[in-house]
Amino acid sequence: MKVLNSYDSKISRENKYSVVIELQCQEVRQIREQIYAVQRMQDYIASHISEEITLADLAEVSCFSPWYARRLFVEWTGITPSIYIRRLKLSKSALRLRDENCKVIDVAMDMGFGSVDGYQRAFFKEFGCNPKEYALHPVPLYLFTPYGVKSRYQEGRKGKMENVKNVFIQTVKKPQRKVIIKRGIKATHYFDYCNEVGCDVWGLLLSIKSISGEPVCLWLPKQYIKPGTSEYVQGVEVSCDYNGEIPEGFEVIDLPEAEYLMFRGEPFAEEDYGEAIQQIWNAEKKYDPSLIGYVWDDENPRIQLEPIGTRGYIELLPVKPVK
């Protein structure tokens, strides 16, 4: 029997650690491959949503077999590709019915549904109302809002945006308006808010036509916060004469006309959204609005727009002229 001396024992331990490290690296690479494969499938679906999309199509862009591609998709999104595609088609169709003067049959055919009857049944099952009735009298709906799996995975991303430092600043005037909001409990940012009220709120807000073109996230000043509710909320800006339906659990606040400084970063990769947000926050901390004749306004909410990589991260901070 060989007796290991201290040097041999050290070599043995180092070899063992090397094996462990290598296995961990292999696991990280495997996870990254899976995530990028699912992201490619999501991107393909988004760009071909009005067409017929088959599992063979998704397998081809994922670079895996149809069986394994489907398995990965379910593992990382929580639903099958067919359900994902159907829900996204229905949500896109709902926005067309809300915003365009179009026939139900045209929307059904354009979105790749085999028949009007099949489309109507699917629409009713998804949203609880008939598409024709919805087109005539739009009501808030919980639209399907998929999130790219790659944006949730940031292992190894630190420092990727170090060379992206440009922040664009411009003044924006907001009119007097109402905001339909859903309050949280203690949330001060997006992830806390989702844990408290769920992530479906955004889909519902998307279904309500906004005067600013999209929903918003708000950090409310003290006078707008009710006892036991959060500073951070999500909502949608509507006109002062809005008389549409207010979803259950939501409420309306009135906001005055106000001026804002819009901070906008450069476009970023979706998985780098955390760094993109931090860049804007750093710029806001350093900026002195008195340079252009303003001071910060603590009586109006700070506004966050959805982080979309192709346009850059955007926040709006309220300001008022120096007296």
C-alpha positions in Angstrom: 0.0 0.0 0.0 1.3 3.4 -1.0 1.7 5.9 1.9 1.0 9.5 0.8 3.4 12.0 2.2 2.3 15.6 2.8 3.3 16.7 -0.7 1.4 13.9 -2.3 -1.6 14.7 -0.2 -1.5 18.3 -1.3 -1.3 17.3 -5.0 -4.3 15.0 -4.4 -6.3 17.7 -2.8 -5.5 20.2 -5.6 -6.5 17.6 -8.2 -9.8 17.1 -6.4 -10.4 20.8 -6.3 -9.6 21.2 -10.0 -12.1 18.5 -10.8 -14.8 20.3 -8.7 -14.0 23.6 -10.4 -14.1 22.1 -13.8 -17.5 20.4 -13.1 -18.9 23.8 -11.9 -17.6 25.5 -15.0 -19.3 22.9 -17.2 -22.5 23.3 -15.3 -22.4 27.1 -15.8 -21.7 26.7 -19.5 -24.6 24.2 -19.8 -27.0 26.6 -18.1 -25.8 29.5 -20.3 -26.4 27.4 -23.4 -29.9 26.5 -22.3 -30.8 30.1 -21.5 -29.5 31.4 -24.8 -31.4 28.6 -26.6 -34.7 29.6 -25.0 -34.0 33.3 -25.6 -33.5 32.5 -29.3 -36.9 30.7 -29.3 -38.5 33.7 -27.6 -37.0 36.1 -30.1 -38.1 34.0 -33.0 -41.7 33.9 -31.6 -41.7 37.7 -31.1 -40.6 38.4 -34.7 -42.9 35.8 -36.3 -46.0 36.1 -34.1 -48.4 36.7 -37.0 -47.2 33.5 -38.7 -47.6 29.9 -38.0 -44.8 28.8 -35.6 -44.0 25.1 -35.3 -42.0 23.2 -32.8 -39.6 22.4 -35.7 -39.1 26.1 -36.2 -38.2 26.6 -32.6 -36.0 23.6 -32.6 -34.0 24.9 -35.5 -33.3 28.3 -33.9 -32.5 26.6 -30.5 -30.0 24.2 -32.1 -31.6 21.3 -30.2 -34.0 18.5 -31.0 -37.7 19.4 -31.0 -38.2 17.2 -27.8 -35.3 18.9 -26.0 -36.2 22.4 -27.2 -39.7 22.0 -25.8 -38.4 20.7 -22.5 -36.0 23.6 -22.1 -38.7 26.1 -23.0 -41.0 24.7 -20.3 -38.2 24.6 -17.8 -37.2 28.2 -18.2 -40.6 29.9 -19.0 -42.9 27.7 -17.0 -45.3 27.1 -19.9 -45.2 25.1 -23.2 -44.3 26.9 -26.5 -47.9 26.4 -27.8 -49.5 28.1 -24.8 -46.9 30.9 -24.9 -47.5 31.5 -28.6 -51.3 31.4 -28.2 -51.4 33.8 -25.2 -49.0 36.3 -27.0 -51.1 36.2 -30.2 -54.3 36.8 -28.2 -52.7 39.8 -26.4 -51.4 41.3 -29.6 -54.8 40.9 -31.1 -56.5 42.6 -28.2 -54.3 45.7 -28.7 -55.2 45.8 -32.3 -58.9 45.6 -31.5 -58.5 48.4 -29.0 -56.5 50.7 -31.2 -57.5 50.0 -34.7 -60.8 50.2 -36.6 -60.6 46.6 -37.8 -62.9 43.6 -38.2 -62.6 40.6 -35.8 -62.2 38.3 -38.8 -59.3 40.3 -40.2 -57.5 40.2 -36.8 -58.2 36.5 -36.4 -56.7 35.7 -39.9 -53.8 38.1 -39.5 -52.8 36.5 -36.2 -52.8 33.0 -37.7 -56.0 31.6 -36.2 -57.7 28.9 -38.3 -61.2 30.3 -38.0 -63.1 33.2 -36.4 -65.0 30.7 -34.2 -61.7 29.3 -32.9 -60.3 32.8 -32.3 -63.5 33.9 -30.4 -63.4 30.9 -28.2 -59.7 31.3 -27.4 -60.2 35.1 -26.8 -63.1 34.4 -24.4 -61.2 31.7 -22.6 -58.2 34.0 -22.1 -59.9 37.2 -21.2 -63.5 36.3 -20.3 -65.1 38.5 -23.0 -66.0 38.4 -26.6 -63.6 40.1 -29.1 -66.3 42.0 -30.9 -67.8 43.3 -27.6 -64.2 44.2 -26.5 -63.5 46.1 -29.7 -66.7 48.2 -29.2 -66.1 48.8 -25.4 -62.5 48.1 -24.4 -62.1 47.1 -20.7 -58.9 46.4 -18.8 -57.5 43.0 -19.6 -54.6 41.0 -18.1 -52.5 40.8 -21.2 -49.7 38.3 -21.5 -46.3 40.0 -21.1 -43.4 37.6 -21.5 -40.0 38.4 -20.2 -36.8 37.3 -21.9 -35.1 34.6 -19.9 -31.7 36.0 -20.7 -32.5 39.2 -18.8 -32.9 37.2 -15.6 -29.5 35.6 -15.9 -26.6 37.9 -15.1 -23.8 35.5 -14.1 -20.5 36.7 -15.4 -22.0 40.0 -16.7 -20.3 42.4 -14.3 -18.3 45.0 -16.1 -19.8 44.4 -19.5 -21.1 47.9 -19.8 -18.1 49.8 -18.5 -17.6 51.5 -21.9 -21.3 52.7 -22.1 -21.4 56.0 -20.2 -23.5 58.4 -22.2 -26.6 59.7 -20.5 -28.9 62.0 -22.3 -30.9 64.6 -20.4 -33.9 66.7 -21.6 -36.8 68.6 -20.1 -40.3 67.1 -20.5 -43.6 68.6 -19.5 -46.4 66.4 -18.2 -50.0 67.6 -18.4 -52.5 67.5 -15.6 -53.7 63.9 -15.6 -55.1 60.9 -13.7 -53.1 57.8 -12.9 -54.7 54.4 -12.4 -52.4 52.7 -9.9 -52.1 49.4 -7.9 -50.5 49.9 -4.5 -48.1 47.6 -2.9 -47.4 47.1 0.8 -43.8 48.1 1.5 -42.2 48.0 -1.9 -39.5 50.5 -2.9 -38.5 48.8 -6.2 -39.8 46.5 -8.9 -38.9 43.1 -7.5 -40.3 43.8 -4.0 -43.5 45.1 -5.8 -43.8 41.9 -7.8 -43.4 39.8 -4.7 -46.2 41.8 -3.0 -48.8 42.2 -5.8 -47.6 39.7 -8.5 -46.1 40.3 -11.9 -49.5 40.3 -13.8 -50.2 44.0 -13.0 -48.1 45.2 -16.0 -50.1 43.1 -18.5 -53.4 44.7 -17.2 -51.9 48.2 -17.4 -50.8 47.6 -21.0 -54.4 46.9 -21.9 -55.5 50.4 -20.8 -54.8 53.1 -23.4 -52.3 55.6 -21.9 -51.9 59.2 -22.9 -48.1 58.7 -22.6 -48.2 55.5 -24.8 -47.2 53.0 -22.1 -47.6 52.2 -18.4 -45.3 53.7 -15.8 -43.7 52.9 -12.5 -43.9 55.6 -9.8 -42.1 56.5 -6.6 -44.9 58.4 -4.9 -44.3 61.5 -2.7 -45.5 61.3 0.9 -48.8 63.0 0.2 -49.9 60.3 -2.2 -49.0 57.3 0.0 -51.7 55.8 2.1 -50.9 54.3 5.5 -49.7 50.7 5.1 -49.0 51.0 1.4 -45.9 51.3 -0.7 -43.9 54.2 -2.1 -43.3 52.3 -5.3 -46.4 51.5 -7.5 -47.2 50.7 -11.1 -49.9 52.6 -13.0 -51.1 54.0 -16.3 -51.5 57.7 -17.1 -55.0 58.7 -18.5 -56.7 61.9 -19.3 -58.5 63.9 -16.7 -61.9 63.1 -18.2 -61.2 59.3 -18.2 -64.4 57.5 -17.5 -63.4 53.9 -18.3 -63.5 50.9 -16.0 -61.2 50.9 -13.0 -60.0 47.3 -12.3 -60.7 45.8 -8.9 -58.0 46.5 -6.4 -56.8 49.6 -8.4 -57.5 53.3 -7.7 -57.1 56.7 -9.3 -54.9 59.5 -8.2 -54.8 63.0 -9.7 -51.5 64.6 -10.7 -51.0 68.2 -11.6 -49.1 69.6 -14.6 -45.4 69.2 -13.9 -42.0 69.5 -15.4 -39.4 66.7 -15.5 -35.9 66.0 -16.4 -35.7 62.8 -18.5 -32.6 60.8 -18.0 -32.0 58.3 -20.8 -29.1 55.9 -21.2 -27.7 54.2 -24.3 -29.2 51.0 -25.7 -28.1 47.9 -23.7 -28.3 44.1 -23.9 -31.4 42.9 -22.1 -29.3 40.9 -19.6 -27.5 44.1 -18.7 -30.6 45.9 -17.5 -29.3 46.0 -13.9 -26.2 47.9 -14.9 -28.2 50.2 -17.2 -30.4 51.2 -14.3 -27.5 51.8 -12.0 -25.9 54.0 -14.6 -28.9 56.3 -14.7 -29.1 56.3 -10.9 -25.5 57.4 -10.6 -26.1 60.2 -13.2 -29.1 61.4 -11.3 -27.1 61.6 -8.0 -24.4 63.7 -9.6 -26.6 66.0 -11.6 -27.3 69.6 -10.4 -30.5 70.9 -11.9 -29.7 74.5 -10.9 -27.3 74.5 -13.9 -30.4 74.9 -16.1 -32.5 77.0 -13.7 -34.3 74.2 -11.8 -34.5 72.6 -8.4 -35.8 69.1 -7.6 -39.5 68.9 -6.9 -40.4 66.5 -4.1 -44.2 67.0 -4.5 -44.4 65.1 -7.8 -43.6 61.4 -8.3 -40.4 60.1 -9.9 -41.2 58.0 -12.9 -39.6 54.9 -14.3 -40.3 53.5 -17.7 -40.0 49.8 -18.6 -36.3 48.9 -19.2 -36.2 48.2 -23.0 -32.7 47.6 -24.3 -33.2 48.9 -27.7 -34.1 52.4 -26.5 -32.0 52.7 -23.3 -33.2 52.9 -19.7 -35.3 55.9 -18.9 -36.3 57.7 -15.7 -38.1 61.1 -15.2 -37.3 63.2 -12.2 -39.7 66.1 -11.3 -38.2 69.6 -11.2 -39.5 73.1 -10.8 -38.0 76.5 -11.8 -35.8 78.3 -9.4 -37.7 81.2 -7.9 
